[in-house]
Amino acid sequence: MTLEDPAFAGLWPWEPITPSDAGDVFRALPVPWWISGGWAIELFLGGPTRHHYDLDLAILRSDQHALRRHLAGWDLHVAMPDRRLEPWDGRFLEPPIARVWIRRARGAPWLCDSYLEEARDDRWVYREDERVSLPLGRLGRRTEEGLPYLSPEIVLFYMLVRPTPKAKADFLAARRKLSQEGRAWLRRALELAYPGHPVLPLL
């Protein structure tokens, strides 16, 4: 199997990248975008938390073609539901497809993994349970330098759906700095979508 074969996500190398690097690439993107995943928690806390081997990005599903135009000439792949990667042929990506892998050129390391977020009217909705939602105005924040990142309660919600050791570490680092509103939303979201979730007593 080569780097260009249909591949299971996670097998191939990643280009070293920081949120600042992502800002250089995506600052001119004419639609909202946010750094997500572990880097978003680090931006929220204002300091390093752990090693990051990749960078996740979030955009609204409705804005996917703007992303594609912005990265014209780059190599974009779609993560299929069976976790295989296929070149993005430009078609509009409908659910359950939710991720686009991005690299500068064919054969290069991956730069980032972009998640397609769902919105209904003026609300973000969780793709697996639309009872979990949030006004779009609360979906993201910005650092003092202007870097956009996904709100920590949403990042932690995603991480805790299928918690890994890294997710647990990020949750423990961030939970005490969540606002009262953020903690309440996270607790309610987990109660709705995953009743009895083991992290609930810690909220």
C-alpha angles and dihedrals in degrees: 000000000000132000089263097052118102098277141195109249113258100033099098135071124269128219111243106254138166130199088259090056089050089052090056091053100041106027092100093048102123096218132062116281134170138198107238140177122044094339089059090056090051091051090049092051093043096229145059119294107170144329115298118203095184143012128239124208131194130206133161114269089235089061097054096109090053087056091050092050091047090054097043108159094025123112111254126183133186120229103224123213090260088056095250119135121234128179111262106245093194099261118138107267113232128190135309085042105085109157138067120191115213133202133160097243143352109289095018123120115270115268101197146335114241120206121208109225124205125235133184114194104310098345137087111226131196108250094226099043121019092198084079105076145139136195110270089237089067096046096094147017137199133232121232087263090055100254111149119225136174114263110267096237090058093045091050092046090056092045093050095051088080104006121209126185089264091051092050091050091051091048093051091047095049109031097085091051095052114110117248088252092051094049091048092050093048092049093048093046092053092045091053100044101027111023112200094021107173094233094060095091088057091059 
